């Protein structure tokens, strides 16, 4: 792309959307966490419930770990959205053909998981059970990976240390009076119950399901992004122009814009979820992020309309469809 290319203005604006959204999300987290949550905040009510619960100290420790994991996720979202903005900062120099989708999918995944754990509109029992399930799943994945790392003359394998951390977590969960449900062989924890006779919360959740719930207004966004991330031809082929033995790969602004919309939306929803939980829903940054996501969507629509880029375009899956 050249400086006078009309696509440059659109992509420069897309970059700005990402960087400003990341700034707002990052700037939102600090003040919210540094402030005392209002009495009406879900976080305050959850804390009161923890104080009056059985095995209070142990349950407080577990929820503290889960809440801190959510903070990691929010920072992760901001980091990837900012990285996308940096990646698109000089479109006249070059724009990635596919890499934008990887950054967007990471932001979408983390935002969806954060929203799943904070469970807006649900009672604390749901949040606690999902948080504990997340900790168990995380410890299991860490132990599985550590077991595959061999030791050498300079460093012992991390398997024993990580396995010990996992066992300590399970001991804490049991001490907190939380029931662990095992699979048929008893070798794996498949679910948790934070109240006796209550519903079982599965330890393993499908990212696809979480994203579909959190981003229902962006149909199949996870599948579209994942198709690129996994290098599948049905999502890669439309960015290539093949003539005989010659092939050229070129970024399509609409593809890039779709990733930007997904990433900016993810940041807005992650920030909104955190603000809701801590009782800071009217925070100006939340309103700005929501408005920016809408502006990004509108910019993408106007670009497509003015440039006529959608006219005559076939959907990416058209080659797999049977003509009627």
C-alpha positions as CSV (number, residue, x, y, z in Angstrom):
1,X,0.0,0.0,0.0
2,X,1.2,3.5,-0.7
3,X,0.6,6.7,1.3
4,X,-2.1,7.8,-1.2
5,X,-3.9,4.5,-1.2
6,X,-7.5,5.0,0.1
7,X,-7.1,1.9,2.2
8,X,-4.4,3.6,4.3
9,X,-6.9,6.0,6.0
10,X,-9.2,3.1,6.9
11,X,-6.4,1.0,8.4
12,X,-4.9,3.9,10.2
13,X,-8.2,4.5,11.9
14,X,-8.5,0.8,12.7
15,X,-5.1,1.0,14.4
16,X,-6.2,4.0,16.4
17,X,-9.3,2.2,17.5
18,X,-7.2,-0.6,18.9
19,X,-4.7,1.6,20.7
20,X,-7.3,3.8,22.3
21,X,-9.3,0.8,23.4
22,X,-6.3,-0.8,25.0
23,X,-5.5,2.5,26.7
24,X,-9.0,2.8,28.1
25,X,-9.1,-0.9,29.3
26,X,-5.6,-0.6,30.9
27,X,-6.5,2.7,32.5
28,X,-9.8,1.4,33.8
29,X,-8.3,-1.6,35.7
30,X,-5.9,0.3,38.0
31,X,-8.4,2.8,39.5
32,X,-11.1,0.2,39.9
33,X,-8.9,-2.2,41.7
34,X,-7.4,0.6,43.9
35,X,-10.8,1.8,44.9
36,X,-13.1,0.3,47.5
37,X,-16.1,-1.3,45.8
38,X,-19.4,0.2,46.6
39,X,-21.7,-1.6,49.1
40,X,-24.1,-2.5,46.2
41,X,-21.3,-4.0,44.0
42,X,-21.4,-7.8,43.3
43,X,-17.8,-7.9,44.6
44,X,-18.9,-6.5,48.0
45,X,-21.9,-8.9,48.2
46,X,-19.7,-11.8,47.3
47,X,-17.2,-10.9,50.0
48,X,-19.9,-10.8,52.6
49,X,-21.1,-14.2,51.5
50,X,-17.6,-15.5,51.8
51,X,-17.2,-14.2,55.3
52,X,-20.3,-16.0,56.4
53,X,-19.7,-19.2,54.5
54,X,-18.3,-22.5,55.8
55,X,-14.5,-22.8,55.6
56,X,-14.4,-19.1,55.0
57,X,-10.6,-18.5,54.9
58,X,-10.1,-21.3,52.5
59,X,-12.9,-20.2,50.2
60,X,-11.6,-16.6,50.3
61,X,-8.2,-17.9,49.2
62,X,-9.7,-19.8,46.3
63,X,-11.9,-16.9,45.1
64,X,-8.9,-14.5,45.4
65,X,-6.9,-16.7,43.1
66,X,-9.8,-16.9,40.6
67,X,-10.4,-13.2,40.7
68,X,-6.7,-12.5,40.1
69,X,-6.8,-14.9,37.2
70,X,-9.6,-12.7,35.7
71,X,-7.3,-9.7,36.1
72,X,-4.6,-11.6,34.2
73,X,-7.2,-12.1,31.4
74,X,-8.2,-8.5,31.3
75,X,-4.5,-7.4,30.9
76,X,-4.1,-10.1,28.3
77,X,-7.0,-8.7,26.3
78,X,-5.5,-5.1,26.5
79,X,-2.1,-6.4,25.5
80,X,-3.3,-8.2,22.4
81,X,-5.6,-5.3,21.3
82,X,-2.7,-2.9,21.7
83,X,-0.4,-5.2,19.8
84,X,-2.9,-5.3,16.9
85,X,-2.9,-1.5,16.9
86,X,0.9,-1.4,16.7
87,X,0.8,-4.0,13.9
88,X,-1.4,-1.7,11.8
89,X,0.3,1.6,12.8
90,X,2.0,2.0,9.4
91,X,-0.3,0.6,6.7
92,X,1.6,2.5,4.0
93,X,4.7,0.4,4.9
94,X,2.9,-3.0,5.2
95,X,-0.1,-4.8,6.7
96,X,-0.1,-8.4,7.8
97,X,-2.0,-10.8,5.6
98,X,-3.1,-13.2,8.4
99,X,-1.4,-12.3,11.7
100,X,-4.1,-9.9,12.8
101,X,-6.5,-12.8,13.3
102,X,-4.2,-14.5,15.9
103,X,-4.1,-11.3,18.0
104,X,-7.9,-10.9,17.7
105,X,-8.7,-14.5,18.6
106,X,-6.5,-14.3,21.7
107,X,-8.4,-11.2,22.9
108,X,-11.7,-12.8,22.2
109,X,-10.9,-16.0,24.0
110,X,-9.6,-14.3,27.1
111,X,-12.6,-11.9,27.3
112,X,-15.1,-14.8,26.9
113,X,-13.4,-16.7,29.7
114,X,-13.3,-13.7,32.0
115,X,-17.0,-13.0,31.3
116,X,-17.8,-16.7,32.0
117,X,-16.1,-16.6,35.4
118,X,-17.5,-13.3,36.6
119,X,-20.9,-14.5,35.4
120,X,-22.9,-11.3,35.3
121,X,-26.4,-11.7,36.6
122,X,-25.6,-15.0,38.3
123,X,-25.3,-15.7,42.1
124,X,-22.0,-16.0,43.8
125,X,-22.3,-19.8,43.9
126,X,-21.9,-19.8,40.1
127,X,-18.9,-17.5,40.2
128,X,-17.1,-19.5,42.9
129,X,-17.8,-22.9,41.2
130,X,-16.6,-21.6,37.8
131,X,-13.6,-20.0,39.4
132,X,-12.6,-23.2,41.2
133,X,-13.1,-25.2,38.0
134,X,-10.8,-22.8,36.2
135,X,-8.1,-23.2,38.8
136,X,-8.4,-27.0,38.6
137,X,-8.3,-27.0,34.7
138,X,-5.3,-24.6,34.8
139,X,-3.4,-26.7,37.3
140,X,-4.1,-29.8,35.2
141,X,-2.8,-28.2,32.0
142,X,0.3,-27.0,33.8
143,X,1.0,-30.4,35.2
144,X,0.5,-32.1,31.9
145,X,2.9,-29.7,30.2
146,X,5.5,-30.0,32.9
147,X,5.4,-33.8,32.7
148,X,6.5,-33.5,29.1
149,X,9.6,-31.3,29.8
150,X,12.6,-33.6,30.4
151,X,15.3,-32.7,32.9
152,X,18.9,-32.2,31.8
153,X,22.3,-31.7,33.4
154,X,21.6,-28.0,34.1
155,X,17.9,-28.1,35.1
156,X,15.6,-30.7,36.7
157,X,12.3,-31.5,35.1
158,X,9.5,-29.2,36.5
159,X,7.2,-32.2,36.7
160,X,7.5,-32.9,40.4
161,X,7.2,-29.2,41.5
162,X,4.2,-28.5,39.3
163,X,2.5,-31.8,40.4
164,X,3.0,-30.8,44.0
165,X,1.3,-27.4,43.4
166,X,-1.6,-29.2,41.8
167,X,-2.0,-31.5,44.8
168,X,-1.8,-28.6,47.2
169,X,-4.6,-26.9,45.2
170,X,-6.8,-29.9,45.4
171,X,-6.2,-30.2,49.1
172,X,-7.2,-26.6,49.6
173,X,-10.4,-27.2,47.6
174,X,-11.3,-30.2,49.7
175,X,-10.5,-28.4,52.9
176,X,-12.9,-25.6,51.7
177,X,-15.7,-28.1,51.7
178,X,-16.0,-28.2,48.0
179,X,-16.9,-31.5,46.5
180,X,-14.8,-32.9,43.6
181,X,-16.4,-35.2,41.1
182,X,-14.1,-37.6,39.3
183,X,-14.5,-39.3,36.0
184,X,-15.3,-43.0,35.7
185,X,-11.7,-44.2,36.3
186,X,-11.2,-41.7,39.1
187,X,-8.0,-40.4,37.5
188,X,-9.4,-36.9,36.6
189,X,-11.5,-34.3,38.3
190,X,-14.4,-33.6,36.0
191,X,-16.6,-31.3,38.1
192,X,-17.0,-29.4,41.4
193,X,-19.9,-28.7,43.7
194,X,-19.6,-25.8,46.1
195,X,-22.8,-26.6,48.0
196,X,-23.9,-30.1,49.0
197,X,-26.4,-31.4,46.6
198,X,-26.0,-28.4,44.4
199,X,-25.3,-28.4,40.6
200,X,-22.1,-29.8,39.3
201,X,-19.9,-27.3,37.4
202,X,-17.7,-29.0,34.8
203,X,-14.0,-28.4,35.0
204,X,-13.5,-28.5,31.2
205,X,-15.4,-25.9,29.2
206,X,-15.4,-25.5,25.4
207,X,-13.9,-22.2,24.3
208,X,-16.2,-22.3,21.3
209,X,-19.3,-22.3,23.5
210,X,-17.9,-19.5,25.7
211,X,-17.2,-17.3,22.7
212,X,-20.6,-18.0,21.1
213,X,-22.3,-16.9,24.2
214,X,-20.2,-13.8,24.8
215,X,-20.1,-12.7,21.2
216,X,-23.5,-13.9,19.9
217,X,-23.9,-10.7,17.9
218,X,-20.7,-11.5,15.9
219,X,-21.8,-14.9,14.4
220,X,-19.1,-17.5,13.9
221,X,-16.4,-15.0,14.9
222,X,-14.5,-17.7,16.7
223,X,-14.6,-20.2,13.8
224,X,-13.6,-17.5,11.3
225,X,-10.6,-16.4,13.4
226,X,-9.7,-20.0,14.3
227,X,-9.6,-21.0,10.6
228,X,-6.9,-18.5,10.1
229,X,-5.0,-19.3,13.3
230,X,-4.9,-23.0,12.4
231,X,-3.8,-22.3,8.9
232,X,-6.8,-23.9,7.2
233,X,-7.1,-23.4,3.5
234,X,-10.7,-22.3,3.5
235,X,-9.7,-19.2,5.4
236,X,-6.4,-18.6,3.8
237,X,-7.2,-19.0,0.1
238,X,-9.1,-15.8,-0.4
239,X,-6.1,-13.6,0.4
240,X,-4.1,-15.2,-2.4
241,X,-4.2,-14.4,-6.1
242,X,-2.9,-17.3,-8.2
243,X,-2.1,-17.0,-11.9
244,X,-0.5,-20.0,-13.3
245,X,2.7,-20.6,-11.4
246,X,2.7,-17.1,-9.9
247,X,1.0,-16.3,-6.6
248,X,0.6,-13.1,-4.6
249,X,-0.6,-12.8,-1.0
250,X,-2.2,-9.5,-0.1
251,X,-4.0,-8.3,3.0
252,X,-7.7,-7.5,2.5
253,X,-8.8,-4.4,4.5
254,X,-12.2,-6.1,5.3
255,X,-10.4,-9.1,6.8
256,X,-8.2,-6.9,8.8
257,X,-11.2,-4.7,9.8
258,X,-13.1,-7.8,11.0
259,X,-10.2,-8.7,13.3
260,X,-10.1,-5.2,14.6
261,X,-13.8,-5.2,15.3
262,X,-13.6,-8.5,17.2
263,X,-10.6,-7.3,19.3
264,X,-12.1,-3.9,20.1
265,X,-15.4,-5.5,21.1
266,X,-13.5,-8.0,23.3
267,X,-11.8,-5.2,25.1
268,X,-15.0,-3.3,25.7
269,X,-16.8,-6.3,27.1
270,X,-13.9,-7.3,29.3
271,X,-13.7,-3.8,30.7
272,X,-17.5,-3.7,31.1
273,X,-17.6,-7.0,32.9
274,X,-14.8,-6.0,35.4
275,X,-16.5,-2.6,36.0
276,X,-19.8,-4.3,36.6
277,X,-18.4,-6.7,39.1
278,X,-16.6,-4.0,41.1
279,X,-19.6,-1.8,41.0
280,X,-18.2,0.9,38.6
281,X,-20.7,0.4,35.7
282,X,-21.2,4.1,35.0
283,X,-17.4,4.6,34.6
284,X,-16.7,6.9,31.6
285,X,-14.1,4.6,30.2
286,X,-16.7,1.8,29.9
287,X,-19.0,4.1,27.9
288,X,-16.1,5.2,25.7
289,X,-15.1,1.6,25.0
290,X,-18.7,0.6,24.1
291,X,-19.1,3.7,21.8
292,X,-15.7,2.9,20.2
293,X,-16.8,-0.6,19.4
294,X,-19.9,0.7,17.7
295,X,-17.8,3.3,15.8
296,X,-15.5,0.6,14.6
297,X,-18.4,-1.5,13.4
298,X,-19.8,1.6,11.6
299,X,-16.4,2.4,10.0
300,X,-16.2,-1.1,8.7
301,X,-19.7,-0.9,7.2
302,X,-19.0,2.5,5.6
303,X,-15.7,1.4,4.2
304,X,-17.3,-1.6,2.5
305,X,-20.1,0.5,1.2
306,X,-18.0,3.3,-0.2
307,X,-15.3,1.1,-1.7
308,X,-17.8,-1.4,-3.0
309,X,-15.5,-4.2,-1.7
310,X,-18.4,-6.5,-0.9
311,X,-20.1,-6.2,-4.3
312,X,-19.7,-9.5,-6.1
313,X,-17.6,-11.0,-3.4
314,X,-18.4,-14.6,-2.6
315,X,-18.3,-15.9,1.0
316,X,-15.2,-17.7,2.0
317,X,-17.1,-21.0,2.2
318,X,-18.7,-20.6,-1.2
319,X,-16.4,-23.3,-2.8
320,X,-18.0,-25.8,-0.4
321,X,-21.6,-24.9,-1.1
322,X,-23.7,-26.9,-3.5
323,X,-25.4,-24.7,-6.1
324,X,-29.1,-24.7,-5.8
